[in-house]
């Protein structure tokens, strides 16, 4: 039986949307950079890569194909871009693994990218029949997070305490250099706007670290933030994921092929599951996807050594964690998207690479990556860490 393993991982740093180092850099350029370095780290010949699968929400055309070419892969390497909202990067890795295990490919890249700077809202027209059937389908995700907080009694104080802990954990991890093995510096040209004159200029810049976190965050400061949707609501700029830009990629290979090449994989892809829920509480999708995933593999929550459950909003990730009975000490141990940022299509790929590296440091075996998905869904992936 064929087995898909992950032999390398590379990503950009994460930069603030509109104001950061990637505010003038395309999806294709960021993803091309991540793919190029993931392939270099794998030590495989670029011409051996059969396909590049990319998750991207704010895509313009087939980002994966363009990124493959920018990465220096030959024209014989194909590319496909998929969109399952915030799980797109994880879904791309699952797709790449399936291609290896069931279609005979030996080397495929799974990846994710998003430029929120270039997204500019939009999303196309609204289908009236869906609006009539499920009025909450088009509900902004921040509104669904408020629904979850109110419906499941996740207090503002609880959310702010969790958000502070996310900032604290990420700051400690960054200080300890835990992200250095992930990030490959990327030279960019950043747009700068003068605060007084509003004049725009372009400056040379290098994104070589994650730039979105706020290590000086305090509980008092979080408590002073006004809810985005007004009095009586819960979600603030401090307890929600940050809008940001970035890309990540992993090289997926058949296990025997990796062994033949003398490579030491980071870990193995074991499975992937999705589930649906009501659109107006889309944030709790992991509550349904994770049990489905674990049941299919004969595992329980207590069997998982490390969890990365995307922090789209504190309300939804807290509810999901507590509802499932996940140990907080094994959950988002180096902080999450509230601190580091959340380029929608990239996050699943970043979480996968990071949990495998952190799992190796902690001598974990089974690890899970999960997230809520716009429209009322959840996704979850199971990986085995190699040491």
PLY file of the C-alpha trace (Angstrom):
ply
format ascii 1.0
element vertex 387
property float x
property float y
property float z
element edge 386
property int vertex1
property int vertex2
end_header
0.00 0.00 0.00
1.37 3.39 -0.98
1.99 6.00 1.73
2.29 9.78 1.32
4.97 11.44 3.42
6.02 15.08 3.74
9.72 15.53 3.14
10.14 19.30 3.30
8.42 22.55 4.22
9.06 26.23 3.53
7.06 29.39 3.90
7.28 33.13 3.79
6.93 35.26 6.87
3.48 36.73 7.39
3.06 40.44 6.73
0.21 42.74 7.62
-2.36 43.12 4.85
-2.26 46.52 3.10
0.45 47.89 5.40
3.11 45.16 5.36
5.97 43.90 3.27
3.77 41.95 0.83
1.28 44.74 0.06
2.69 45.02 -3.45
3.47 41.33 -4.06
1.19 38.96 -5.96
-0.14 35.59 -4.84
1.85 33.90 -7.57
5.12 35.54 -6.51
4.70 34.61 -2.83
3.68 31.07 -3.64
6.43 30.66 -6.21
8.96 31.61 -3.52
7.58 29.07 -1.04
7.38 26.30 -3.63
10.90 26.97 -4.92
12.41 26.63 -1.46
10.28 23.67 -0.39
11.54 21.83 -3.49
15.14 22.89 -2.80
14.89 21.64 0.77
13.55 18.31 -0.47
16.68 17.86 -2.62
14.61 16.51 -5.52
15.18 17.51 -9.12
12.50 20.11 -10.02
11.63 18.22 -13.19
10.49 15.27 -11.05
7.67 17.27 -9.46
4.51 16.12 -11.22
2.00 18.63 -9.91
1.62 21.67 -7.66
-1.64 21.89 -5.74
-2.38 25.26 -4.15
-5.11 26.42 -1.83
-6.12 30.02 -2.44
-9.27 31.99 -1.65
-8.44 35.28 -3.33
-7.20 33.65 -6.53
-6.92 35.30 -9.90
-6.60 32.50 -12.41
-4.70 29.29 -11.70
-2.22 30.55 -9.12
-0.59 27.12 -8.74
0.43 26.83 -12.38
1.93 30.30 -12.45
3.70 29.77 -9.13
5.19 26.48 -10.37
6.74 28.29 -13.32
8.00 31.15 -11.12
9.53 28.56 -8.81
11.70 27.30 -11.64
9.80 24.08 -12.17
9.64 23.00 -15.82
6.62 23.38 -18.06
6.03 19.64 -17.64
4.98 20.26 -14.01
1.26 20.88 -13.83
-0.68 22.98 -11.34
-4.19 23.27 -9.89
-5.73 25.81 -7.53
-8.52 24.85 -5.15
-10.74 26.88 -2.84
-12.35 25.50 0.29
-12.13 28.84 2.07
-9.93 28.72 5.20
-9.08 25.03 4.81
-7.77 25.46 1.27
-4.10 24.92 2.18
-4.85 21.77 4.17
-7.18 20.51 1.46
-4.40 21.07 -1.08
-2.06 18.83 0.93
-4.78 16.18 1.18
-5.29 16.42 -2.59
-1.53 16.07 -3.19
-1.37 13.06 -0.86
-4.28 11.40 -2.65
-2.52 11.88 -5.98
0.51 10.08 -4.53
-1.35 7.23 -2.84
-4.06 6.54 -5.41
-2.86 7.83 -8.77
0.77 6.70 -8.75
2.52 10.07 -8.61
5.79 10.06 -6.69
6.37 13.77 -5.99
3.69 16.47 -5.65
3.74 19.86 -3.93
0.89 20.81 -1.60
0.69 24.49 -0.76
-1.38 27.51 0.16
-1.29 31.26 -0.39
-3.36 34.38 -0.02
-2.87 38.08 -0.43
-5.53 39.86 1.57
-3.91 43.08 0.36
-5.02 42.29 -3.18
-8.31 40.58 -2.36
-10.32 43.78 -2.15
-13.53 42.08 -1.03
-15.85 41.09 -3.83
-16.44 37.39 -4.27
-18.86 37.57 -7.16
-22.61 37.80 -7.24
-24.94 36.16 -4.73
-27.14 33.27 -5.84
-30.67 34.21 -4.81
-31.83 30.62 -4.30
-29.10 30.04 -1.69
-30.09 33.29 -0.01
-33.66 32.07 0.25
-32.72 28.61 1.50
-29.97 29.67 3.92
-30.05 33.40 4.62
-26.93 33.10 6.77
-24.88 31.60 3.93
-23.50 35.01 2.96
-23.14 36.21 6.55
-19.72 37.80 7.15
-17.55 35.46 9.21
-17.16 38.04 11.95
-20.95 37.94 12.41
-20.90 34.15 12.70
-18.24 34.46 15.39
-20.53 36.79 17.34
-23.34 34.24 16.92
-21.14 31.49 18.36
-20.13 33.66 21.31
-23.73 34.50 22.17
-25.27 31.11 21.41
-22.71 29.09 23.36
-21.95 31.59 26.15
-18.33 32.24 25.26
-17.77 35.46 27.20
-15.81 38.45 25.98
-13.46 38.06 28.96
-12.77 34.41 28.09
-12.04 35.34 24.49
-9.68 38.15 25.50
-7.83 35.91 27.96
-7.33 33.33 25.23
-6.19 35.99 22.75
-3.60 37.27 25.21
-2.33 33.73 25.64
-2.04 33.33 21.85
0.07 36.49 21.68
2.17 35.33 24.64
2.78 31.87 23.20
3.73 33.21 19.80
6.07 35.83 21.28
7.81 33.11 23.32
8.11 30.85 20.28
9.45 33.68 18.13
11.96 34.64 20.83
13.08 31.00 21.01
13.61 30.91 17.24
10.99 28.23 16.65
9.90 29.69 13.31
13.38 30.16 11.83
13.45 26.72 10.20
10.16 27.49 8.45
10.68 30.94 6.98
12.64 31.72 3.82
13.33 35.45 3.49
11.80 37.11 0.43
12.82 40.40 -1.15
9.86 42.57 -2.09
8.94 46.08 -3.09
6.53 47.53 -0.54
4.11 50.38 -1.10
4.43 53.08 1.55
1.86 55.84 2.09
2.95 59.06 3.81
0.59 59.63 6.75
0.55 63.40 6.23
0.68 63.96 2.47
-0.83 60.58 1.48
1.82 60.36 -1.22
2.69 56.81 -2.27
6.19 55.47 -2.82
7.75 52.06 -3.43
10.64 50.91 -1.25
12.81 47.81 -1.27
11.94 45.51 1.60
12.68 42.02 2.92
10.08 39.87 4.66
12.18 37.59 6.83
9.97 37.13 9.90
6.35 37.16 11.00
5.37 40.79 11.42
1.77 40.73 12.63
2.08 39.77 16.27
1.80 42.25 19.13
3.99 40.95 21.99
3.19 43.97 24.16
-0.52 43.02 24.30
-2.14 43.27 27.72
-5.49 42.09 29.03
-6.37 45.67 29.89
-5.63 46.78 26.36
-7.76 43.99 24.89
-10.64 44.86 27.20
-10.62 48.47 26.00
-11.18 47.50 22.35
-14.68 48.16 21.05
-16.56 45.29 19.37
-16.36 45.66 15.60
-20.12 45.25 15.20
-21.04 47.59 18.04
-22.20 47.42 21.66
-23.45 44.08 22.89
-21.24 42.13 20.46
-18.02 40.25 21.23
-15.52 40.29 18.36
-12.76 42.90 18.42
-9.53 43.51 16.56
-7.79 41.79 19.47
-9.67 38.49 19.64
-9.92 37.78 15.91
-7.32 36.58 13.42
-5.32 39.27 11.69
-5.62 40.04 8.00
-2.26 39.17 6.48
-0.39 37.96 3.41
1.83 34.90 2.98
2.48 31.52 1.37
3.57 28.04 2.48
4.40 24.78 0.70
5.33 21.19 1.47
6.71 18.49 -0.79
4.67 15.29 -0.64
6.40 12.07 -1.74
5.67 8.37 -1.79
7.30 6.78 1.26
9.33 4.15 -0.58
10.55 6.81 -3.00
11.73 8.93 -0.08
13.44 5.90 1.44
15.13 5.09 -1.87
16.54 8.63 -1.93
17.74 8.45 1.66
15.42 11.25 2.77
14.08 11.60 6.32
10.45 12.76 6.06
8.92 15.12 8.61
5.91 12.86 8.84
3.11 11.08 7.01
-0.30 12.19 5.84
-2.84 9.81 7.38
-6.24 11.23 6.57
-8.60 14.13 5.98
-12.26 14.73 6.76
-14.80 17.49 6.32
-18.24 18.12 7.80
-20.98 20.71 7.47
-22.84 22.79 10.04
-25.25 25.71 10.08
-23.81 28.65 8.09
-24.49 31.15 10.88
-22.18 29.25 13.24
-19.57 28.15 10.74
-16.83 28.59 13.34
-17.76 25.38 15.15
-17.17 23.19 12.08
-14.18 21.44 13.73
-16.58 20.03 16.37
-18.06 17.88 13.60
-15.04 17.27 11.34
-12.60 16.13 14.05
-14.73 13.28 15.50
-15.36 12.00 11.96
-11.63 12.01 11.23
-10.67 10.33 14.50
-13.37 7.66 14.26
-12.19 6.63 10.81
-8.70 6.06 12.19
-9.69 4.39 15.45
-8.45 7.27 17.58
-9.84 9.40 20.40
-9.14 13.01 21.33
-6.78 11.85 24.08
-4.66 9.94 21.54
-3.62 13.15 19.79
-0.35 14.60 21.08
-0.53 18.04 19.45
-3.30 20.16 17.93
-3.32 23.10 15.55
-6.88 24.41 15.35
-6.99 27.67 13.44
-7.76 30.74 15.49
-10.14 32.44 13.09
-11.83 33.94 16.15
-11.33 33.28 19.84
-15.03 32.50 20.27
-15.07 29.61 17.83
-11.73 28.04 18.63
-12.42 28.19 22.38
-15.83 26.60 21.95
-14.39 23.90 19.68
-11.51 23.16 22.05
-13.72 22.94 25.12
-16.54 21.04 23.44
-14.12 18.39 22.19
-12.26 18.20 25.50
-8.85 19.05 24.07
-6.07 19.67 26.59
-5.10 23.40 26.36
-1.45 22.42 26.92
-1.47 20.49 23.60
-3.43 23.10 21.67
-1.90 25.87 19.52
1.19 25.69 21.70
3.08 28.45 19.85
0.12 30.77 19.39
-2.16 30.95 16.39
-3.73 33.21 13.82
-4.88 35.77 16.40
-1.18 36.55 16.85
0.56 35.35 13.69
-2.08 36.24 11.07
-4.36 34.32 8.73
-3.91 34.48 4.94
-6.96 32.33 4.26
-5.61 29.89 1.68
-2.16 29.66 3.25
-3.01 28.82 6.84
-3.74 25.10 6.44
-0.38 24.55 4.76
1.41 26.61 7.41
-0.27 24.74 10.26
0.69 21.40 8.70
4.36 22.26 8.33
4.53 23.86 11.75
2.83 21.05 13.65
5.19 18.50 12.09
8.26 20.51 13.14
6.87 21.21 16.61
5.75 17.60 16.90
9.30 16.47 16.21
10.61 18.83 18.91
8.09 17.42 21.40
8.44 13.80 20.27
4.74 13.69 19.40
3.28 10.92 17.27
-0.27 11.79 16.21
-1.06 15.43 15.37
-4.20 17.06 13.99
-4.70 20.23 11.95
-8.24 21.62 11.85
-10.18 24.77 11.04
-13.61 26.24 10.48
-14.64 26.96 6.90
-16.81 29.75 5.51
-20.32 28.73 4.51
-20.71 26.40 7.49
-18.06 23.64 7.39
-15.09 22.23 9.23
-12.00 20.42 8.01
-9.45 18.25 9.81
-6.26 16.44 8.83
-4.36 13.71 10.67
-0.59 13.35 10.43
1.98 11.04 11.99
5.24 12.69 13.06
8.53 10.99 12.21
11.62 11.34 14.43
0 1
1 2
2 3
3 4
4 5
5 6
6 7
7 8
8 9
9 10
10 11
11 12
12 13
13 14
14 15
15 16
16 17
17 18
18 19
19 20
20 21
21 22
22 23
23 24
24 25
25 26
26 27
27 28
28 29
29 30
30 31
31 32
32 33
33 34
34 35
35 36
36 37
37 38
38 39
39 40
40 41
41 42
42 43
43 44
44 45
45 46
46 47
47 48
48 49
49 50
50 51
51 52
52 53
53 54
54 55
55 56
56 57
57 58
58 59
59 60
60 61
61 62
62 63
63 64
64 65
65 66
66 67
67 68
68 69
69 70
70 71
71 72
72 73
73 74
74 75
75 76
76 77
77 78
78 79
79 80
80 81
81 82
82 83
83 84
84 85
85 86
86 87
87 88
88 89
89 90
90 91
91 92
92 93
93 94
94 95
95 96
96 97
97 98
98 99
99 100
100 101
101 102
102 103
103 104
104 105
105 106
106 107
107 108
108 109
109 110
110 111
111 112
112 113
113 114
114 115
115 116
116 117
117 118
118 119
119 120
120 121
121 122
122 123
123 124
124 125
125 126
126 127
127 128
128 129
129 130
130 131
131 132
132 133
133 134
134 135
135 136
136 137
137 138
138 139
139 140
140 141
141 142
142 143
143 144
144 145
145 146
146 147
147 148
148 149
149 150
150 151
151 152
152 153
153 154
154 155
155 156
156 157
157 158
158 159
159 160
160 161
161 162
162 163
163 164
164 165
165 166
166 167
167 168
168 169
169 170
170 171
171 172
172 173
173 174
174 175
175 176
176 177
177 178
178 179
179 180
180 181
181 182
182 183
183 184
184 185
185 186
186 187
187 188
188 189
189 190
190 191
191 192
192 193
193 194
194 195
195 196
196 197
197 198
198 199
199 200
200 201
201 202
202 203
203 204
204 205
205 206
206 207
207 208
208 209
209 210
210 211
211 212
212 213
213 214
214 215
215 216
216 217
217 218
218 219
219 220
220 221
221 222
222 223
223 224
224 225
225 226
226 227
227 228
228 229
229 230
230 231
231 232
232 233
233 234
234 235
235 236
236 237
237 238
238 239
239 240
240 241
241 242
242 243
243 244
244 245
245 246
246 247
247 248
248 249
249 250
250 251
251 252
252 253
253 254
254 255
255 256
256 257
257 258
258 259
259 260
260 261
261 262
262 263
263 264
264 265
265 266
266 267
267 268
268 269
269 270
270 271
271 272
272 273
273 274
274 275
275 276
276 277
277 278
278 279
279 280
280 281
281 282
282 283
283 284
284 285
285 286
286 287
287 288
288 289
289 290
290 291
291 292
292 293
293 294
294 295
295 296
296 297
297 298
298 299
299 300
300 301
301 302
302 303
303 304
304 305
305 306
306 307
307 308
308 309
309 310
310 311
311 312
312 313
313 314
314 315
315 316
316 317
317 318
318 319
319 320
320 321
321 322
322 323
323 324
324 325
325 326
326 327
327 328
328 329
329 330
330 331
331 332
332 333
333 334
334 335
335 336
336 337
337 338
338 339
339 340
340 341
341 342
342 343
343 344
344 345
345 346
346 347
347 348
348 349
349 350
350 351
351 352
352 353
353 354
354 355
355 356
356 357
357 358
358 359
359 360
360 361
361 362
362 363
363 364
364 365
365 366
366 367
367 368
368 369
369 370
370 371
371 372
372 373
373 374
374 375
375 376
376 377
377 378
378 379
379 380
380 381
381 382
382 383
383 384
384 385
385 386
